[in-house]
């Protein structure tokens, strides 16, 4: 067996911990199922499945160290004290995870259990799957150009005054690749004017003394479809989020069941309380115009608000969007796979793990891009019908 890929419970994205806190406080007994989806053409083999199971079993050995516990208490003051104590005693349970190789050499993976006990699984599992693929199946690559590429990216983004964060945990080539880019970006900022603002990965935030970035992901408004209301799932997401975190974590995610449905729920109170929104699908320029007009409708200066762009970005895309937003609205960028898995002639996996059901109620993600739809086919049809009628289309 190769050495464990995930060596720290903090080798995970910040929004997983904030969402876990949210779930513990408001929905502690909710039962969920997550499912893996391969949106690309890459395939797997028996050796991969065997090693994946070993890596999953290794997750049971992870726990919050005393140093990590102190770090969270001192730096994440918006997390409730009870949650940090809960996390200190939390352990991964591999029996929550079911995997097998399908007849066409695809991966079937399901996670079942209490939401609060399974919410942390997605990101490390995806990081493991990606790293194993490039250790076992696609092995014709090396780290030769990685340092030069990272230096070129930080220079171009900083010159263009693009504020950006590393969002690369889920589909990284390896732990070492993500470590390298965070090291280079952090060191560049010690001697130069840098626009690198932090990372979604708490382990690297701690290691390099940089800011952790993240609020919540699609699974919160997805879950609200079952726990509250499909039509107003975004309303209840924001209402419950404010109930717990006040205005500390004020970036709202827009596209779970289309941005237009989100804006129906993004009333004046929420537009004031939330510092901005995150774009994760659809045309970024049309989205920018739509969000600016929404703020203006409530007589709110768009330049007092943020858009965080995070949809499949590279350096050139970020710079182009930055130019479009100039003097219109503030913006920053969460760049993921392009930072942590940019290798010549070796393409990253296109994979996701998404909520599938909540308390046995099927839930969906529509987004503003059909390629990102996720959920049971009939459930998608139902939610699309609701969206169409709600929007009067």
Order of alpha helices (4+ residues) and beta strands (2+ residues): alpha-beta-alpha-alpha-alpha-beta-beta-alpha-alpha-alpha-beta-alpha-beta-alpha-alpha-alpha-beta-alpha-alpha-beta-alpha-beta-alpha-beta-alpha-beta-beta-alpha
